[in-house]
Amino acid sequence: MSEALIRFLQNRKSVIRLEPPAPPETVIQEAYQAAMRVPDHAQLKPARWLLIQGDGREALGQLYAKALLRRSAEATEAALERSTQMPLRSPLLIVVIACVSEHPKVPPSEQILSAGCGAYAALLAFEAAGFGGIWRTGDVAYDPLIAEGLGLEDNEQIIGYLYIGTPSESEKQRDLSVPDFEDRVKHWPLT
Ligand SMILES: Cc1cc2nc3c(=O)[nH]c(=O)nc-3n(C[C@H](O)[C@H](O)[C@H](O)COP(=O)(O)O)c2cc1C
């Protein structure tokens, strides 16, 4: 067992404060390869990505604001401004899209889980390459106007936005402790 790999998995963490530079295309491709090697019932490969960088982030912010206004006609100027700024929190956003197809043995939930495993594998790959990221959702992941604006098909859904970049020096330390093994893990049959 690789001690270093186990410690890496046990200590991985999300990074909230992200700065340029974004990972180069080679690192993004490595992360993609990792994301496509996750457990996947019937090898449906039920995920695709959109990469959003540079001015694309501003266009996404405009789409967020338009969608907010449609969800709530009374949205304040401040809330609209916050929406436009959201995608600027990192130099790269990856929209992870689950592409759900009909399959006699693989229900949609399994395909969405597989796409989610891919999102996690990508986060690990970026961290391993010295970058950082965080998986975010919120209203912007579930708004039909945003899905349409991003070109999703009817069988597709956003499962998350991966905010990716270089960890800022100002990123706060966090408690990485996990629930006690004895509390969450039992041998069955229970004794
Ligand atoms: C499906 C999913 C959606 C999430 N959405 C958000 C979100 O919208 N905003 C947020 O701050 N964290 C969100 N998180 C949690 C962060 O990605 C992250 O896991 C959390 O901040 C804890 O940090 P850690 O990963 O270092 O433990 C989400 C996580 C998952 C799995």
The ligand as an SDF file (V2000), in Angstrom:
LIG
                    3D

 31 33  0  0  0  0  0  0  0  0999 V2000
  -23.0080   17.8070   -4.4980 C   0  0  0  0  0  0  0  0  0  0  0  0
  -22.2720   18.8200   -3.6660 C   0  0  0  0  0  0  0  0  0  0  0  0
  -22.6660   20.1470   -3.7070 C   0  0  0  0  0  0  0  0  0  0  0  0
  -22.0160   21.1170   -2.9330 C   0  0  0  0  0  0  0  0  0  0  0  0
  -22.4050   22.4160   -3.0340 N   0  0  0  0  0  0  0  0  0  0  0  0
  -21.7480   23.3650   -2.3180 C   0  0  0  0  0  0  0  0  0  0  0  0
  -22.0890   24.7330   -2.4620 C   0  0  0  0  0  0  0  0  0  0  0  0
  -22.9460   25.1060   -3.2420 O   0  0  0  0  0  0  0  0  0  0  0  0
  -21.4360   25.6290   -1.7090 N   0  0  0  0  0  0  0  0  0  0  0  0
  -20.4370   25.2400   -0.8310 C   0  0  0  0  0  0  0  0  0  0  0  0
  -19.8690   26.1050   -0.1700 O   0  0  0  0  0  0  0  0  0  0  0  0
  -20.0870   23.9470   -0.6990 N   0  0  0  0  0  0  0  0  0  0  0  0
  -20.7050   23.0070   -1.4250 C   0  0  0  0  0  0  0  0  0  0  0  0
  -20.3590   21.6910   -1.2980 N   0  0  0  0  0  0  0  0  0  0  0  0
  -19.3560   21.3050   -0.2800 C   0  0  0  0  0  0  0  0  0  0  0  0
  -17.9290   21.6070   -0.7100 C   0  0  0  0  0  0  0  0  0  0  0  0
  -17.6800   21.0680   -1.9930 O   0  0  0  0  0  0  0  0  0  0  0  0
  -16.9130   21.0080    0.2830 C   0  0  0  0  0  0  0  0  0  0  0  0
  -16.9920   19.5950    0.2870 O   0  0  0  0  0  0  0  0  0  0  0  0
  -17.1310   21.5300    1.6840 C   0  0  0  0  0  0  0  0  0  0  0  0
  -16.8490   22.9100    1.6790 O   0  0  0  0  0  0  0  0  0  0  0  0
  -16.2400   20.8280    2.7250 C   0  0  0  0  0  0  0  0  0  0  0  0
  -14.8980   20.9580    2.3820 O   0  0  0  0  0  0  0  0  0  0  0  0
  -13.9870   19.6720    2.2380 P   0  0  0  0  0  0  0  0  0  0  0  0
  -14.3340   19.0430    0.9160 O   0  0  0  0  0  0  0  0  0  0  0  0
  -12.5920   20.1790    2.3050 O   0  0  0  0  0  0  0  0  0  0  0  0
  -14.2980   18.7830    3.4030 O   0  0  0  0  0  0  0  0  0  0  0  0
  -20.9630   20.7260   -2.0850 C   0  0  0  0  0  0  0  0  0  0  0  0
  -20.5400   19.3720   -2.0720 C   0  0  0  0  0  0  0  0  0  0  0  0
  -21.1950   18.4360   -2.8570 C   0  0  0  0  0  0  0  0  0  0  0  0
  -20.7200   17.0070   -2.8360 C   0  0  0  0  0  0  0  0  0  0  0  0
  1  2  1  0
  2  3  1  0
  2 30  2  0
  3  4  2  0
  4  5  1  0
  4 28  1  0
  5  6  2  0
  6  7  1  0
  6 13  1  0
  7  8  2  0
  7  9  1  0
  9 10  1  0
 10 11  2  0
 10 12  1  0
 12 13  2  0
 13 14  1  0
 14 15  1  0
 14 28  1  0
 15 16  1  0
 16 17  1  0
 16 18  1  0
 18 19  1  0
 18 20  1  0
 20 21  1  0
 20 22  1  0
 22 23  1  0
 23 24  1  0
 24 25  2  0
 24 26  1  0
 24 27  1  0
 28 29  2  0
 29 30  1  0
 30 31  1  0
M  END
$$$$
